[in-house]
Structure formats: structure tokens, C-alpha cells
Amino acid sequence: MKNELKERHLFFEDIYKNNFEKDENIPWAKMQTNPFLQEYLESNLVDGKVLVVGCGLGDDAIALELAGAKVTAIDISESAIAWCKKRFDGFETDFVVQDIFELPQDMLRSYDFVFEAFTIQSLPLKFRDKIITAISSLLAPKGKLLVVSNGKQEHESFDGPPWPLNINELKLFGMKE
Ligand SMILES: C[S@@+](CC[C@H](N)C(=O)[O-])C[C@H]1O[C@@H](n2cnc3c(N)ncnc32)[C@H](O)[C@@H]1O
């Protein structure tokens, strides 16, 4: 398991590192707020402590900061985080190199709102349970979670990446502590 996770880490790090500041070469980077987050922010107040998981190039984190939140944004890729810091110099969002599977104690149950887009589906299915548990562990009591992912029917199988989520996997978020 560890080797496979390391491989995924290197996959992401290599893409960001080899294409530093060439966002046209990062397949998932839109360089704008995720439209589902944008829509959410138009009708919901998000303040307090916010965590963005797998923040990529940082646009969603900055949208949340501009909405009034105190934002921490994590990504496993050192180059992605360096790129975010360069792009958003002068903003208050704390961009941090952090593996979602190695969260420090002080991040646990700490966030009023957690946002993730396309990170869960970017990891092989065997890590699904583990990442759902890890993301759930970030939420403070009554904290809210917004997940953006491709979806699939339960019976469909995908030879990822990506590995879309089905409705039953989404429901697991409500069942984790
Ligand atoms: C498909 S990209 C999506 C990035 C961003 N959320 C977006 O929508 O543009 C998945 C992101 O998850 C990050 N990632 C992968 N494994 C991770 C892990 N174990 N911990 C934290 N971030 C991880 C990758 O480096 C990458 O930036």
C-alpha cells in the first residue's frame, strides 16, 4: 500500500515540478474557482476555520479566503504548494505541504468547513476507505464538508485514474467519526 501511495505522490509531484508555472500542462487546473464551490458560496456563508484538501494550484482556497474564512490549504506536492505561494503572495491562506494520510493531531476535528475537489477520485480504490476516514477526521463537531467528484453507479467499474465515487461511498462520510 505504501509504495502505491508513494507512486501517486511522485506522479503528482512530477507533473507540477516539470510544468512549474505552465498551468496549461496541468490537466485538472482551471485557474479559477471550482464552479460547484462558487455556487455554494453564492448562497452559503462560509467563515471560521476552513481546510482545503489536495488544493492543487490554490484557486478554491483563495475563493474561500475572499468569502471570509481563515483558510489552510494542503497538498502532498511540494511544487504545487510552492506554486500556490508564488501565485497568491500577499494572501493570508496558509498553503502547507501535507499528506492527507499523515495528519498531525492538531488538525484533527479542527475545521468548520472542509472542501475537497477531485482528490479522493485521484487515488486508487483501495485507499477509498482510508481517505474518507482521514477527511472526516478533520471536521469539528457540526463542521460541514463539500466534496466535488465525478460520480458513477455502484455496478459500474472504472479503470482509473480517475476512480469516480458512488453514492454509497459518499454516504460513508456521514458514518465516520
Ligand atoms: C486531481 S488533482 C485536483 C487538484 C485540485 N483540487 C483541483 O481541483 O484542481 C488532486 C490533488 O490531490 C493532491 N494529492 C494527491 N494525494 C494526496 C495526499 N495523499 N495528500 C494530499 N494531497 C494529495 C495532488 O497533489 C493534486 O494536487
The ligand as an SDF file (V2000), in Angstrom:
LIG
                    3D

 27 29  0  0  0  0  0  0  0  0999 V2000
   -6.7100   15.8270   -9.4820 C   0  0  0  0  0  0  0  0  0  0  0  0
   -5.7910   16.9350   -8.5080 S   0  0  0  0  0  0  0  0  0  0  0  0
   -7.0300   18.1170   -8.0230 C   0  0  0  0  0  0  0  0  0  0  0  0
   -6.4160   19.3980   -7.5140 C   0  0  0  0  0  0  0  0  0  0  0  0
   -7.4250   20.4900   -7.1230 C   0  0  0  0  0  0  0  0  0  0  0  0
   -8.2660   20.0640   -6.0440 N   0  0  0  0  0  0  0  0  0  0  0  0
   -8.2440   20.8990   -8.3160 C   0  0  0  0  0  0  0  0  0  0  0  0
   -9.4630   20.6540   -8.3170 O   0  0  0  0  0  0  0  0  0  0  0  0
   -7.6650   21.4780   -9.2530 O   0  0  0  0  0  0  0  0  0  0  0  0
   -5.5280   16.0050   -6.9950 C   0  0  0  0  0  0  0  0  0  0  0  0
   -4.6450   16.7430   -5.9950 C   0  0  0  0  0  0  0  0  0  0  0  0
   -4.5170   15.9530   -4.8190 O   0  0  0  0  0  0  0  0  0  0  0  0
   -3.1860   16.0240   -4.3680 C   0  0  0  0  0  0  0  0  0  0  0  0
   -2.9280   14.8200   -3.5540 N   0  0  0  0  0  0  0  0  0  0  0  0
   -2.7790   13.5470   -4.0080 C   0  0  0  0  0  0  0  0  0  0  0  0
   -2.5420   12.7090   -2.9920 N   0  0  0  0  0  0  0  0  0  0  0  0
   -2.5560   13.4710   -1.8610 C   0  0  0  0  0  0  0  0  0  0  0  0
   -2.3500   13.1770   -0.4730 C   0  0  0  0  0  0  0  0  0  0  0  0
   -2.0770   11.9140   -0.0630 N   0  0  0  0  0  0  0  0  0  0  0  0
   -2.4260   14.1840    0.4100 N   0  0  0  0  0  0  0  0  0  0  0  0
   -2.6750   15.4510   -0.0100 C   0  0  0  0  0  0  0  0  0  0  0  0
   -2.8630   15.7930   -1.3010 N   0  0  0  0  0  0  0  0  0  0  0  0
   -2.8030   14.8160   -2.2220 C   0  0  0  0  0  0  0  0  0  0  0  0
   -2.3680   16.1010   -5.6420 C   0  0  0  0  0  0  0  0  0  0  0  0
   -1.0560   16.5710   -5.4770 O   0  0  0  0  0  0  0  0  0  0  0  0
   -3.2280   17.0050   -6.5140 C   0  0  0  0  0  0  0  0  0  0  0  0
   -2.9100   18.3600   -6.3670 O   0  0  0  0  0  0  0  0  0  0  0  0
  1  2  1  0
  2  3  1  0
  2 10  1  0
  3  4  1  0
  4  5  1  0
  5  6  1  0
  5  7  1  0
  7  8  2  0
  7  9  1  0
 10 11  1  0
 11 12  1  0
 11 26  1  0
 12 13  1  0
 13 14  1  0
 13 24  1  0
 14 15  1  0
 14 23  1  0
 15 16  2  0
 16 17  1  0
 17 18  1  0
 17 23  2  0
 18 19  1  0
 18 20  2  0
 20 21  1  0
 21 22  2  0
 22 23  1  0
 24 25  1  0
 24 26  1  0
 26 27  1  0
M  CHG  2   2   1   9  -1
M  END
$$$$
